[in-house]
Every structure is written in structure tokens, then in C-alpha cells.
């Protein structure tokens, strides 16, 4: 495995664990209400801006992943889409780059 692929894998793991740590901590403290978490994301203009920034980035990444998967016939890379929306762009993007950089037959 190349050094770049190892770095993508490390970033995927860090990008999954850090956000999930904070999400789970928030849920443990405030209850398991997704609606309450969404409300917390929009508590002020700064957090609303960040939510929209990440949402647009996630949508752009999704379009790119789908377009590349069709052209390359690389259906495994589609797993990065649920990772992006369930965890975040910080996990989905390096996961996609890790999968896309694997050796092809």
C-alpha cells in the first residue's frame, strides 16, 4: 500500500472517530433526539453557515462520486456516500480517495 493510501486511510479513521465522539457525547448529554441536534446546529448564524457549507460540500462530493463510479464502473466507491451523510465529509472524502486510489485489475 502506498504512503498516500495509508494517509487517506488514517484520515478516514480520524474523520470518522472525531465527529462521532462529539455527536455521541452530545446525544448522551442532551438525549437521543435528532431534531434537537438539528436545532443546535442552527443556534446562530456561524453554525448555520457551517451546516450549509458542509451540506453543499457533501452534495458536490456525492455528485462527483456517482459520476466517477459510473465512468469507472467502480461500484464499491459508492460506500463513501452513506459515510459522508451519516458521519461527515471528513470521513466520506478520504474514504472515497482511499477507495479510488486502490490498484485496479
C-alpha positions in Angstrom: 0.0 0.0 0.0 1.4 3.4 -0.9 2.0 6.1 1.6 -0.8 8.2 0.1 -3.3 5.4 0.6 -2.1 4.9 4.2 -2.6 8.7 4.7 -6.1 8.5 3.2 -7.0 5.6 5.5 -5.7 7.4 8.6 -7.7 10.5 7.6 -10.8 8.3 7.1 -10.4 6.8 10.6 -9.8 10.2 12.2 -12.6 11.8 10.2 -15.0 9.1 11.5 -13.9 9.0 15.1 -13.6 12.7 15.9 -17.1 13.7 14.7 -18.7 10.6 16.1 -17.1 11.3 19.5 -18.7 14.7 19.6 -22.0 13.5 18.2 -22.3 10.7 20.8 -21.2 13.0 23.6 -23.9 15.5 22.6 -26.5 12.8 22.4 -25.5 11.4 25.8 -25.8 14.8 27.4 -29.0 16.1 25.6 -30.9 12.9 24.7 -31.2 11.0 21.5 -33.2 13.5 19.5 -32.0 14.1 16.0 -34.4 17.1 15.8 -32.8 18.7 18.9 -29.4 18.2 17.3 -30.5 19.9 14.1 -31.8 22.8 16.2 -28.5 23.0 17.9 -26.8 23.2 14.5 -28.8 26.4 13.8 -28.3 28.1 17.1 -26.6 31.1 15.5 -25.5 32.4 12.1 -22.0 31.0 12.3 -23.2 27.4 12.9 -25.9 27.7 10.3 -23.2 28.9 7.8 -21.1 25.9 8.7 -24.0 23.5 8.3 -24.8 24.9 4.8 -21.1 24.8 3.9 -20.8 21.2 4.8 -24.1 20.3 3.2 -23.1 21.8 -0.1 -19.7 20.1 0.0 -21.4 16.7 0.8 -23.8 17.2 -2.2 -20.9 18.1 -4.5 -18.9 15.1 -3.3 -21.9 12.8 -3.9 -22.4 14.0 -7.5 -18.6 13.5 -8.1 -18.6 10.0 -6.6 -21.6 8.9 -8.6 -20.2 10.4 -11.9 -16.8 8.7 -11.3 -18.4 5.4 -10.2 -20.4 5.3 -13.5 -17.4 6.1 -15.7 -15.0 3.8 -13.9 -17.6 1.1 -13.1 -16.3 1.3 -9.5 -19.4 0.4 -7.5 -17.6 -0.2 -4.3 -16.7 3.5 -4.1 -20.4 4.3 -3.6 -20.0 3.3 0.0 -18.4 6.7 0.6 -21.9 8.4 0.1 -23.5 7.0 3.2 -20.3 7.6 5.1 -20.5 11.2 4.0 -24.1 11.8 5.1 -24.0 9.6 8.3 -20.7 10.7 9.6 -19.5 13.7 7.6 -17.4 14.9 4.7 -14.4 14.5 7.0 -14.9 10.7 6.7 -16.5 10.4 3.2 -13.9 12.3 1.2 -10.8 10.5 2.4 -12.7 7.2 2.2 -13.6 7.9 -1.4 -9.9 8.9 -2.1 -8.7 5.7 -0.4 -11.0 3.5 -2.5 -10.4 5.4 -5.7 -6.6 5.1 -5.3 -6.6 1.3 -4.9 -4.9 -0.8 -7.6 -7.3 -1.8 -10.5 -7.2 -5.1 -12.4 
